Amino acid sequence: MSRLMINGGKPLKGDLSVHGAKNAVLPILAASILCDDGVSVIHNCPDLRDVATTIEILKYLGVSVTRTGHTLTVDARSRLGNHIPKHLMQQLRSSIIFMGAIVARKHKAKISLPGGCELGPRPIDLHIKALQDLGCKIKEKKNCILIRSKKMKCGTIHLAFPSVGATENAMLTSCLSPGITIVENAAKEPEIIDLACFLNAMGACICGAGTNRIEIHGVSHLHAADYTIMPDRIAAITYLCCAATTGGDITLHNVISEHMEPALSLLAQCGCLVEAKEHTIHIAAPSCLTMPPAIVTEPYPGFPTDAQSLFLALLTTANGIGHIRENIFSGRFKVATELRKMGAAIALNNNEATITGVPGLHGATVKATDLRGGAALVIAALGAQGTTEIENLHYIDRGYDNLTTNLTRLGADIHRI
Ligand code: UD1
C-alpha cells in the first residue's frame, strides 16, 4: 500500500501548469463513442485513475483507445457492446454517464447500478427521469438497469435539481434524436460547456450550455473530432490552497480564472494576494491567514462542493472562527475526523462545520476518505509542523496527475513510499 510522507512547513514557490479537467474528460470520453466513422483525438487528458477506469470501460465496449502523453486517440468504429458490468460500474460513480451515450448509439443498454459512494447517497433518479422524458423505457432487474429507446421523442426535460451528470446524460441521449430537446434547470458548470463544445465539434447542434436552458437540435450523424480538454479548476484550487497554507508564492498556468471566482475571492479574503489573469493566477500568501466569511457550497457559479474539503483544511489554521455549510453531498465532512488528528478544531452539526482556527497543525498518520478529502489532508500536511503520513492514496490518484512531482518542484518535502 503506497503512502505519502510529508514534512510540512516549507513555503511553496515557483510555477506550475495545471492538468486537464477530470470532470470534463470523463463525459467527453463517453461522448466519443457517438462517432462510428472516424478516430477522435483528445488532447490535455490527465493521467488519472478515473480516466484509466473510463478507458477500461471503453475497451470493454469494444472501443480502441491509445494514449500518447496527454493525448488519447479513440476509435469507436467497430461494432460496440451495450453492456457495462458491475466490476467496472462500481469503480467509478460517473460511469452512469455511459448510459446516455450507449443509448444514443445502440438504442439499448444494460448497465449495473453505479457503486455506493464515499460521499453519501448519490441517487440516479434525475438521470432516469431525463431518459424517460426522451421516450426511453427503463427497467431495473437484479441490480441492473435495462434501457430501450425504440421510439425516442424530443420535448422538454425539467430537472428538479441542476445535476451535472443528469444534464450530461440528457445532452448525450438527445443529440442524435430527431427534433429539438430542451433541458430546463440544467447545470451550468464549465464542464457542461466543454462537453457541448466537444459534441458540437463532432457535428452536434447544442446551444445554451453554461446557462440553465440548453437546446439540443438532433442531428442524424456525428463525425470524429480533434479537441483539447479544459483545465481542471479543482486541481488549480488545490494547488492555490497548498500555496496559501504554507505562506507560499506560486503562479499557475493553463487555468481559466473565470471558472474559479468564488474560491479566488475567498483566498483574497483570507489575506492572500491573488492576481488573476485570463490564463494565469499568481498567489502570494501571508504567514497567517484571516478567517473568511461563511462558505456555502452551491451549484456553479456558486462555491463548488469539490473545493469544500480543501478550504476546510486551509481554514483550520486561519485566525478566527469560520463556518462552512455543505449543500450538495452529505458525506463531505468525513475528513474532519482525520484533520482533528492533526490538531484541528472542527465541530460538526449536520451539514455545517464550525472551525476554530488554531495556531498550527502537527504531523499525524491519517487516511484519505475520498478524493478531495485526500487532497485536503495534503494541504493540511504541507502547512503542519512535523511529518504526516497519508494512507489510502488510491482516492487521491483518482483526480491528481503527478501530484507528488508537482509539489516537489514547488519546494515541498513530500515522498510517496
Ligand atoms: C459531478 C462531479 C462532482 C461534483 C458534482 C457537483 C463529475 C464526474 N463529477 O458529480 O465532482 O462534486 O458534479 O458539482 O463530473 N442527485 C440526485 N439525483 C440524481 C443525480 C444527482 O438527487 O439523479 C443529487 C446528488 O445526490 C447531489 C446533487 O444532486 O446531492 C448533485 O449531484 P450531481 O450534480 O449529479 O453530481 P455528479 O454529476 O454526480
Boltz pocket constraint, residues with backbone or C-beta under 6 A from the ligand:
constraints:
  - pocket:
      binder: B
      contacts: [[A, 22], [A, 23], [A, 24], [A, 26], [A, 94], [A, 121], [A, 122], [A, 123], [A, 124], [A, 125], [A, 126], [A, 127], [A, 128], [A, 161], [A, 162], [A, 163], [A, 164], [A, 165], [A, 166], [A, 187], [A, 191], [A, 304], [A, 305], [A, 306], [A, 327], [A, 328], [A, 329]]
      max_distance: 6.0
